[in-house]
Amino acid sequence: MNSPLSHPLESSSTQVLGACPHDCPDTCSIITTVVDGVATKVRGNPAHPNTDGVLCTKVLRYPERTYHPERILQPLKRVGAKGSGRFEPVSWDLALQDIATRLKAIAAQGPDGAQAILPYSYAGTMGLVQGESMDRRFFHRLGASLLNRTICSSAGGEALTQTLGAKIGMRVEFFAESRLILIWGSNSIASNLHFWRYAQQAKRAGAKLICIDPRKSETADKCDQHIALLPGTDGALALGLMHELIVHDWLDHDYLAQHTLGWEPLRERALSWPPERVASVCGIEVDQIRALAKDYGACAASRQPAAIRLNYGMQRVHGGGNAVRLVACLPALIGAWRHRAGGLLLSSSGAFAVNRSALQRPDLLAGRTPRTINMSTLGDDLLRAASPGFGPAIAALVVYNSNPVAIAPDSARVVQGFAREDLFTVVLEHFQTDTADYADYILPATTQLEHWDVHASYGHTDAMLNRPAIAPRGLAKPNSQIFRELANAMGFAEPCFADDDQTLCRAAYGEAVDFEQLLTHGFVRLGGAEAPFAHGKFPTPSGKCEFFSERLAARGLDGLPDYLPNHESFNASTCYPLAMISPPARNFLNSSFVNVDSLRAIEGEPLLEMHPDDAAARGLRNGQTVRVFNDRGVYCCKLQVSQRARVGVVHGLSVWWRKLGLDGSNVNELTSQALTDLGQAPTFYDCLVQVQAQG
């Protein structure tokens, strides 16, 4: 097939290859139609096997987002009170010089002064250039505090690394050949559409699909079975499955003997989790556990491939890391890794040989070791005074590719921190988000249609390239260019700050990926074995699937995975008797797309899903406004009485901008800054609340 890149449709129309930049495992290849310099349409690239011409509803609206009337197209300086959202336009020169002057003054406050400056970013773009290149060079050279980027996946990521050796697993396309697929903690229809297409192929060929999720999601509707366990009990369910596999001898003894480490102690631990105990902890029927184990074990007996598509929702609780470790152990018990259509996939990002040192230049630290701030405890850290254990108080915050006022937990504390008059805040953005309202300067950034970038993926194994389809709108600039110009304003003279974006794109993969192929096709498929662990060879220190981790034991932790109860354990007799999870609204992606009118019209308004029995017990009716509350705060929204919720669990669909909520807040008013067992990640789904009628 001819490349669609710049192929003329008519005299004034072209098609340009790009990649979706958003925090989604699909990382689609996209084609943008440009007419007279205007992007008129975005569609999926049919030449990319994983995209296959299909895009989600959100990304199909990308031109609407790029040409949104509220797009920020010039630098803005605050003129009102923090949080008021009042700004006036200024020139780039004035903004950059004033920002540089303020940062220099902070950095000059003693030997640790630069550590009072904190970058805050995440996956507003997943691009390696616009997300983690020139920005990191800038902050390394400055000596600013480092940011531990934990907000989404670090508990599960560390769990995979401790068990399998890296964030790797099955190739997503081989799920189409599986005979049993456990979709564990994933609403794939909404958040992993292209995997769902492979799962549907498998189902049409006779595979059984089982959804394990507290919520009866759209994906659960389409599966053969749904197991609605209580939030945070996934580890107990995994141990119960192990118990049944052992008792009934549904095991691959040869695989266990040759390719695993720590089987005997794990076996002993699992045998203490009979189905009755598991059912009590998980809030499900004993027969569901036995039937699930029988289905999974039958694949071992018949040598049929069984696959698990795990997702990150289930690791957002106190024991999330251990739970992922336990689930990641399961394929080795039945020898599922022998098949290319067997095993597990949580993330494929470890398959990419990204040269992050070349992009980020940690050598610019010049021997300094700045402190590290966890982005998930931002609320507390913004309010901490200087101390020997903490270092200087945070005096300046530079936010890009994120909206922490909306997405960080315990948002009342986050807002309190951002409202500090002595905090200097710069925000690089497309729109005036909740966070931008608190900025001293807002700098207009380009969208994906307006800049160069390269991408890895955490759902497939194709490297991706994004070409700019249109010129930057207004005075918007790529993140990379903004940090180049800030570096110049700061007087940083190192030659690396002159590298242009195409140079950075080439540096990202170095010799690992043929960049000319990326330019031609927009993607390059990585090599590697189709069944990566058919003969063991895990990238762990032992070369085996590590049921027991010496590395964790050396840190004083339990080397064996175990079930850990939630920080806020479900108990119907407490003053907060409802467990609340906050899964993403189907038509948003984190806090992106919330202000796209057509998508917000589909989504409607902020909702809380509640089971009819729980609503009746509180005298609540569908559609009324309710107060959802705990000791951290109050969130008001509309109630949707729905069978999607199980008894005892409510769902605060997220993440709405606070300013679009009924009372100027969102669901993160209720979530806590408590962290997970591994990976220091947030515990968004480890949250107890009560619900009552408003007023």
C-alpha positions in Angstrom: 0.0 0.0 0.0 1.3 3.5 -0.8 2.0 5.6 2.3 -0.8 8.1 3.0 1.8 10.6 4.0 1.3 13.9 2.1 -0.6 12.1 -0.6 -2.6 14.7 -2.5 -6.4 14.2 -2.6 -6.9 17.4 -4.6 -4.9 20.5 -5.3 -5.4 22.0 -1.8 -5.9 18.8 0.3 -3.3 16.5 1.9 -3.2 13.6 4.4 -0.6 13.6 7.1 0.4 10.6 9.3 0.4 11.0 13.0 -0.1 9.2 16.3 -2.7 9.6 19.1 -0.8 11.1 22.0 -3.2 10.3 24.9 -2.9 8.0 27.9 -4.4 4.9 26.3 -2.8 1.6 25.6 -3.9 1.6 21.9 -1.6 4.4 20.7 -3.3 4.6 17.4 -1.9 5.6 14.0 -3.9 8.5 12.7 -4.4 10.2 9.4 -5.3 13.9 9.4 -6.9 15.5 6.3 -5.7 19.1 5.8 -7.5 21.4 3.4 -5.9 24.8 2.8 -3.9 24.5 6.0 -6.9 23.6 8.1 -7.3 20.1 9.7 -10.8 19.0 8.7 -10.8 15.3 9.7 -9.0 12.7 11.7 -9.3 9.0 11.0 -7.6 5.8 11.9 -4.8 4.6 9.7 -5.9 1.4 7.9 -2.3 0.4 7.2 -1.5 0.1 10.9 -2.6 -3.4 11.9 -3.5 -2.5 15.5 -5.4 0.6 14.5 -7.0 -1.0 11.4 -8.7 2.3 10.4 -10.7 2.6 13.7 -10.5 5.4 16.2 -12.4 6.0 19.5 -15.1 8.6 19.7 -12.8 10.9 21.6 -10.0 11.1 19.1 -12.4 11.4 16.2 -13.3 14.8 17.7 -9.6 16.0 17.7 -10.2 18.8 15.2 -13.0 20.1 17.4 -10.5 20.2 20.3 -7.7 21.8 18.2 -10.1 24.6 16.9 -12.0 25.0 20.1 -13.1 28.6 20.6 -11.6 28.6 24.1 -8.2 27.5 23.0 -5.4 29.5 24.6 -3.4 31.0 21.7 -1.2 33.7 23.4 0.7 34.0 26.7 -1.5 35.1 29.6 -0.5 36.8 32.9 -2.7 36.7 36.0 -4.4 40.0 37.0 -7.0 38.7 39.4 -6.8 36.7 42.6 -5.5 33.1 42.4 -8.3 30.8 41.2 -10.3 33.7 39.8 -9.3 32.8 36.2 -8.6 36.5 35.4 -5.7 37.0 33.0 -4.4 39.5 30.4 -2.4 38.8 27.2 1.3 39.5 27.2 4.1 38.9 24.8 6.3 35.8 24.8 9.3 37.9 25.5 7.8 39.5 28.6 6.5 36.2 29.9 9.7 34.3 29.4 11.9 37.0 30.9 9.7 37.4 33.9 9.5 33.7 34.5 13.2 33.4 34.2 13.8 36.3 36.6 11.5 34.7 39.2 13.1 31.2 38.8 16.6 32.6 39.1 15.7 34.5 42.3 14.3 31.3 43.8 17.3 29.2 42.8 19.7 31.8 44.3 18.2 31.2 47.8 21.1 29.1 49.1 22.7 25.9 47.9 19.3 24.0 47.8 17.3 27.0 46.4 16.7 25.3 43.0 15.0 22.4 44.7 12.2 24.8 45.7 11.2 24.6 42.1 9.1 21.6 41.1 8.1 20.4 37.6 4.7 18.6 37.5 3.8 16.6 34.4 2.3 13.4 33.4 0.6 11.9 30.3 -1.4 14.8 28.8 0.8 13.7 25.9 2.6 10.3 25.9 5.1 11.7 23.4 8.8 11.1 24.1 9.7 14.6 22.8 6.9 16.8 24.0 6.6 14.8 27.3 10.1 14.0 28.5 13.0 15.6 26.6 13.7 19.3 26.5 11.7 19.8 29.7 13.9 17.2 31.6 17.0 18.8 30.3 15.8 22.2 31.5 15.0 21.0 35.1 18.2 18.9 35.3 20.3 21.9 34.4 18.4 24.0 36.8 18.8 21.5 39.7 15.1 21.5 40.4 13.4 18.9 42.5 12.7 15.6 40.7 9.1 14.4 40.3 8.1 10.8 41.0 5.4 10.3 38.4 3.2 7.8 40.2 -0.3 9.1 39.5 -1.5 6.2 37.3 0.5 3.0 37.0 3.6 2.8 39.2 2.2 0.1 41.6 1.4 -2.3 38.8 4.6 -1.4 37.0 6.7 -2.3 39.9 4.7 -5.4 40.5 5.3 -6.6 36.9 9.0 -5.8 37.2 9.4 -7.7 40.5 7.5 -10.8 39.1 8.2 -10.9 35.3 11.3 -8.7 35.2 9.9 -5.8 33.2 6.7 -4.2 32.0 6.2 -6.8 29.3 3.8 -9.6 28.4 1.7 -11.0 25.5 1.4 -9.4 22.2 -2.1 -7.9 22.1 -2.9 -9.3 18.6 -2.6 -12.9 19.8 -5.6 -12.5 22.2 -7.6 -13.2 19.1 -6.4 -16.9 19.3 -7.1 -17.4 23.1 -9.6 -19.9 24.3 -10.3 -18.2 27.6 -9.8 -14.4 28.3 -10.0 -12.9 31.8 -10.6 -9.2 31.4 -9.5 -8.1 34.9 -10.1 -4.6 36.1 -10.6 -3.2 32.6 -13.6 -1.6 30.8 -11.9 -2.4 27.5 -14.8 -1.1 25.3 -14.1 2.4 26.7 -10.4 2.3 27.5 -8.8 -0.3 25.2 -11.0 -0.5 22.1 -8.5 -2.2 19.9 -7.8 -5.0 22.4 -11.6 -5.5 22.5 -11.7 -6.1 18.8 -9.2 -9.0 19.3 -11.2 -10.3 22.2 -14.4 -10.3 20.0 -12.5 -12.3 17.3 -11.6 -14.8 20.0 -15.2 -15.0 21.2 -16.6 -15.5 17.7 -14.1 -18.4 17.4 -15.5 -20.0 20.6 -13.5 -18.4 23.4 -15.0 -17.6 26.8 -14.7 -14.0 28.1 -15.0 -13.4 31.8 -14.9 -9.8 33.2 -13.6 -9.3 36.8 -14.6 -5.8 38.0 -16.6 -4.3 40.8 -18.6 -2.3 38.2 -20.9 -4.0 35.7 -19.2 -2.0 32.9 -20.1 -1.9 29.2 -17.4 -4.6 28.8 -19.0 -6.8 31.4 -22.3 -6.5 29.5 -20.7 -8.2 26.5 -18.7 -10.9 28.3 -20.0 -14.4 29.1 -19.6 -13.9 32.8 -19.1 -11.0 35.2 -17.6 -11.3 38.7 -18.3 -8.2 40.7 -15.8 -8.4 43.6 -15.4 -5.7 46.2 -12.8 -3.0 45.4 -9.3 -4.0 46.6 -9.9 -7.7 46.9 -8.4 -8.9 43.6 -5.4 -10.3 45.4 -7.6 -12.5 47.6 -9.4 -13.8 44.4 -6.0 -14.6 42.8 -5.0 -16.6 45.9 -8.3 -18.4 45.8 -7.7 -19.4 42.2 -4.3 -20.7 43.1 -5.9 -22.7 45.9 -8.2 -24.5 43.5 -5.6 -25.0 40.9 -3.4 -26.7 43.5 -6.2 -28.8 45.1 -7.4 -30.1 41.8 -3.9 -30.4 40.3 -4.7 -28.1 37.4 -1.0 -27.2 37.2 1.9 -27.4 34.7 4.4 -29.1 37.1 7.2 -29.0 34.5 6.8 -25.3 33.9 6.7 -24.6 37.6 9.9 -26.7 38.2 11.9 -25.2 35.4 10.8 -21.6 35.1 9.6 -20.3 38.5 11.3 -19.2 41.7 9.5 -19.6 45.1 6.8 -22.1 44.2 6.8 -24.0 47.5 6.2 -21.0 49.8 3.6 -19.5 47.4 1.9 -22.9 47.3 1.7 -22.9 51.1 0.3 -19.4 51.2 -2.3 -20.1 48.6 -3.5 -23.2 50.4 -4.6 -21.0 53.3 -7.1 -19.3 50.9 -10.0 -21.8 50.3 -13.0 -20.5 48.3 -15.1 -19.9 51.4 -12.5 -17.5 52.8 -12.1 -15.8 49.5 -15.8 -15.4 49.0 -16.1 -13.7 52.4 -13.4 -11.2 51.6 -14.4 -10.5 48.0 -18.1 -10.4 48.6 -18.9 -13.0 45.9 -20.3 -16.5 45.7 -18.2 -19.5 46.5 -19.4 -21.2 43.3 -18.1 -18.2 41.2 -14.5 -18.8 42.5 -14.7 -22.5 41.9 -16.1 -22.1 38.4 -13.5 -19.5 37.5 -10.7 -21.7 38.7 -12.1 -24.7 36.8 -12.3 -22.7 33.5 -8.7 -21.5 34.0 -7.4 -24.9 35.0 -9.2 -26.6 32.1 -6.9 -24.8 29.8 -3.9 -26.3 31.5 -5.4 -29.8 31.2 -6.3 -29.4 27.5 -3.2 -27.4 26.6 -5.4 -24.6 25.4 -4.3 -20.9 25.6 -5.7 -18.9 28.5 -5.0 -15.1 28.6 -5.4 -12.3 31.2 -5.9 -8.7 30.1 -5.1 -6.9 33.3 -5.6 -3.1 33.7 -4.5 -0.5 36.1 -7.8 0.2 38.0 -7.3 -2.8 40.3 -3.9 -1.5 41.5 -5.3 1.8 42.8 -5.8 0.5 46.4 -3.5 -0.2 49.4 -2.5 -3.7 48.3 -2.5 -2.9 44.6 1.1 -3.9 43.9 0.7 -7.2 45.7 -2.5 -7.9 43.9 -0.9 -7.4 40.5 2.0 -9.7 41.6 -0.5 -12.4 42.5 -2.4 -12.1 39.2 0.9 -12.0 37.3 1.9 -15.3 38.9 -1.2 -17.2 37.6 -0.1 -17.9 34.0 3.1 -19.7 35.2 1.0 -22.1 37.3 -0.8 -23.5 34.3 2.0 -23.0 31.8 0.0 -20.4 29.9 3.2 -18.7 28.7 3.9 -21.8 26.5 1.4 -20.4 24.0 1.6 -17.1 22.1 -2.1 -16.6 22.9 -1.5 -17.4 26.6 -0.1 -15.4 29.5 -0.9 -11.9 30.6 -0.7 -8.3 29.4 -0.8 -5.3 31.7 1.8 -3.2 29.9 4.1 -3.6 26.9 6.1 -0.5 27.5 9.2 -2.4 28.7 9.6 -3.8 25.1 10.7 -0.4 23.8 14.4 0.5 23.9 14.0 4.2 24.4 17.2 6.1 24.9 16.0 8.3 27.7 19.4 9.4 28.7 19.9 10.9 25.3 16.5 12.6 25.5 16.6 13.8 29.1 20.4 14.3 29.7 20.6 13.5 33.4 24.3 14.4 33.1 23.2 18.0 33.3 22.6 17.4 37.0 26.5 17.5 37.2 26.6 15.3 40.3 23.7 17.0 42.1 21.1 14.7 43.7 17.9 16.8 44.1 15.1 15.5 46.3 12.2 13.7 44.8 8.6 14.7 45.3 5.8 12.2 44.8 3.1 13.8 42.5 0.4 11.8 44.3 1.1 13.7 47.6 1.1 17.1 46.0 -1.6 18.5 48.3 0.4 17.9 51.4 3.8 18.8 49.9 2.6 22.2 48.7 1.6 23.0 52.2 4.8 21.7 53.9 7.2 24.2 55.5 10.9 23.9 55.0 12.5 21.3 57.2 15.7 19.2 57.3 13.8 16.1 56.3 11.9 17.8 53.5 14.2 20.5 52.3 13.0 24.0 51.1 9.3 24.7 50.8 8.0 24.5 47.3 8.2 28.1 45.9 7.6 27.5 42.2 5.6 25.0 40.2 5.8 24.5 36.5 2.9 22.4 35.3 2.6 20.8 31.8 0.8 17.8 30.3 -1.3 17.6 33.5 -4.2 19.2 35.4 -3.4 18.4 39.1 -6.1 20.6 40.6 -8.6 18.2 38.9 -6.7 14.9 38.9 -4.6 14.7 42.1 -6.1 13.1 45.2 -7.5 15.0 48.2 -8.1 18.0 45.9 -9.2 20.3 48.7 -5.6 20.2 49.9 -4.3 20.6 46.4 -6.4 23.7 45.9 -5.3 25.1 49.2 -1.7 24.6 48.1 -2.2 26.2 44.7 -3.9 29.2 46.3 -0.8 30.2 48.2 0.1 33.8 47.3 3.8 33.0 47.7 3.7 30.1 45.2 4.8 31.1 41.7 3.0 28.9 39.2 3.5 28.5 35.4 1.2 26.3 33.4 1.7 25.2 29.8 -1.8 24.4 28.4 -4.3 24.3 25.6 -7.2 25.5 27.7 -7.9 27.3 30.9 -8.3 24.3 33.1 -8.9 24.1 36.8 -5.1 24.2 37.3 -4.6 27.1 34.8 -7.0 29.2 36.9 -4.3 29.3 39.6 -1.4 30.1 37.4 0.7 33.3 37.4 1.4 32.7 33.7 -0.3 30.4 31.2 1.8 29.6 28.2 0.0 28.3 25.0 1.1 24.9 23.9 0.5 23.1 20.6 -1.7 20.1 20.2 -0.7 16.9 18.6 -1.7 18.1 15.1 0.9 20.9 15.4 4.2 19.4 16.4 6.7 16.5 15.9 6.8 13.6 18.3 7.6 9.9 18.6 5.7 7.4 20.8 6.1 4.1 22.5 3.0 2.2 23.6 1.9 0.3 26.7 -0.7 -1.8 24.8 1.2 -3.0 21.7 4.7 -3.2 20.4 4.9 -0.6 17.6 7.0 2.5 17.7 5.1 5.5 16.3 5.8 8.8 14.7 3.7 12.0 14.7 4.3 14.6 12.0 2.7 18.1 12.4 -0.3 18.3 10.1 -0.9 22.1 10.5 1.1 25.1 11.6 0.8 26.1 15.3 -2.4 28.1 15.9 -2.0 31.6 17.1 1.2 32.0 19.2 1.2 28.5 20.5 4.5 26.7 20.7 5.5 23.0 21.3 6.5 22.2 24.9 10.0 21.5 23.6 10.3 25.0 22.1 8.9 26.6 25.3 11.6 24.9 27.4 14.3 25.8 24.8 13.3 29.5 25.1 13.1 29.3 28.9 16.6 27.8 28.9 17.9 30.7 26.8 16.2 33.2 29.1 17.9 31.5 32.0 21.3 31.8 30.3 21.8 28.1 29.8 24.4 27.9 27.0 24.8 24.1 26.7 24.5 23.0 23.0 21.9 20.4 23.8 19.3 23.2 24.2 19.6 23.9 20.5 18.5 20.4 19.4 15.4 20.7 17.3 12.4 18.4 17.5 13.4 16.2 14.6 16.8 15.6 16.2 15.1 14.6 19.4 12.7 12.3 17.5 15.7 10.5 16.0 17.5 10.4 19.4 14.6 8.7 21.1 15.2 5.3 19.6 18.7 5.7 18.2 19.6 2.6 16.2 16.9 0.5 17.8 14.3 1.7 15.2 14.7 2.5 11.6 13.7 6.2 11.6 13.3 6.3 7.8 10.7 3.6 8.1 9.0 5.7 10.8 9.0 8.7 8.4 7.5 6.6 5.6 4.9 4.5 7.4 4.3 6.3 10.7 5.0 3.1 12.7 7.6 0.3 13.0 6.8 -3.0 14.5 9.3 -4.2 17.1 10.8 -7.7 16.8 10.8 -10.3 19.5 9.5 -13.8 20.2 5.8 -14.4 19.7 5.6 -16.4 22.9 8.3 -14.5 25.0 8.3 -16.9 28.0 7.5 -20.2 26.4 10.9 -21.4 27.6 11.2 -19.2 30.6 14.0 -16.7 30.1 12.3 -14.0 32.1 14.3 -10.7 32.4 14.4 -11.2 36.2 17.7 -11.6 38.1 17.0 -15.4 38.3 15.7 -15.7 34.7 12.5 -17.1 36.1 9.0 -15.9 37.0 9.7 -14.8 40.5 7.0 -15.8 42.9 9.5 -14.9 45.6 11.4 -11.6 45.0 14.8 -11.3 46.7 14.8 -7.7 45.7 11.7 -7.0 47.8 13.0 -9.1 50.7 16.2 -7.0 50.7 14.0 -3.9 51.2 12.4 -5.5 54.3 9.2 -6.3 52.4 7.5 -9.7 52.1 9.2 -11.4 49.2 6.0 -13.4 48.5 2.9 -11.6 47.3 0.0 -11.5 49.6 -3.5 -10.0 50.0 -3.4 -6.7 51.8 -6.7 -5.1 53.0 -7.6 -1.6 51.9 -6.5 1.4 54.0 -10.2 2.1 54.3 -11.7 -1.4 54.7 -15.3 -1.9 53.7 -17.6 -2.2 56.8 -21.3 -1.6 56.6 -21.4 -0.5 60.2 -19.1 2.5 59.9 -20.2 6.0 59.4 -18.9 5.7 55.8 -20.4 2.4 54.8 -20.0 2.6 51.0 -16.9 1.8 49.0 -16.4 4.3 46.2 -14.4 3.8 43.0 -14.0 6.5 40.4 -13.6 4.8 37.0 -13.2 7.1 33.9 -16.3 8.4 32.2 -16.5 6.7 28.8 -16.2 9.9 26.7 -13.3 11.6 28.6 -9.7 10.5 29.0 -8.6 11.5 32.5 -9.4 15.2 32.4 -8.8 15.6 28.7 -11.8 16.2 26.3 -14.0 17.3 29.2 -14.5 20.7 27.6 -15.2 19.3 24.1 -18.8 20.2 23.7 -19.9 17.2 21.6 -18.3 14.8 24.1 -19.7 16.5 27.2 -23.1 16.5 25.6 -22.9 12.7 25.3 -21.6 12.3 28.9 -24.2 14.6 30.3 -23.2 15.7 33.8 -21.2 14.4 36.8 -22.9 11.2 38.1 -22.8 8.8 41.0 -23.9 5.3 40.2 -25.6 3.4 43.0 -27.3 0.1 43.3 -31.2 0.3 43.8 -31.0 -1.4 47.2 -28.5 1.2 48.5 -30.6 4.0 47.1 -33.8 2.6 48.6 -32.1 2.3 52.0 -31.3 6.0 51.9 -34.6 7.2 50.4 -32.8 8.3 47.3 -34.3 8.4 43.8 -32.8 8.4 40.3 -31.8 11.9 39.0 -31.8 13.7 42.3 -28.8 15.7 43.5 -26.9 14.0 46.3 -24.1 14.8 48.7 -21.2 12.3 48.6 -19.0 12.9 51.6 -16.3 11.7 54.0 -13.9 13.3 56.4 -11.9 14.8 53.5 -14.8 16.7 51.8 -18.1 16.8 50.1 -18.9 16.3 46.4 -22.3 17.1 45.0 -23.6 15.4 41.8 -26.6 13.7 40.2 -27.5 10.2 41.3 -28.0 7.4 38.8 -29.7 4.4 40.3 -28.2 1.6 38.3 -27.5 -2.2 38.3 -24.0 -1.3 37.1 -23.2 -0.9 40.8 -23.1 -3.8 43.2 -24.5 -3.4 46.7 -22.1 -1.5 49.0 -20.2 0.1 46.2 -20.8 3.4 44.4 -19.1 4.8 41.3 -18.1 8.5 40.9 -17.5 8.6 37.2 -14.5 10.9 36.6 -12.6 13.0 35.9 -14.7 16.1 35.5 -13.1 19.6 35.7 -14.0 21.0 39.1 -15.4 24.2 37.6 -17.9 22.1 35.6 -19.2 20.4 38.7 -22.4 21.3 40.5 -20.5 22.8 43.5 -17.1 23.6 42.0 -15.6 20.2 43.0 -15.1 16.8 41.6 -14.8 13.2 42.9 -11.2 13.8 44.0 -12.5 15.9 46.8 -13.1 12.6 48.5 -10.0 10.5 47.5 -6.9 10.3 49.8 -3.2 10.8 49.6 -2.5 7.4 51.1 -0.2 5.3 48.9 0.0 1.8 47.6 2.2 -1.0 49.0 4.5 -0.9 46.0 5.3 1.9 43.6 4.2 4.8 46.0 1.1 5.2 43.8 -2.3 6.8 44.8 -5.2 4.8 46.2 -8.1 6.4 44.3 -10.3 3.3 44.6 -9.6 2.8 48.3 -12.1 5.3 49.5 -15.1 5.0 51.9 -18.0 7.5 51.7 -21.6 8.1 52.7 -24.4 9.5 50.4 -27.4 11.5 51.3 -29.9 13.8 49.6 -28.6 17.4 49.1 -30.2 19.8 51.5 
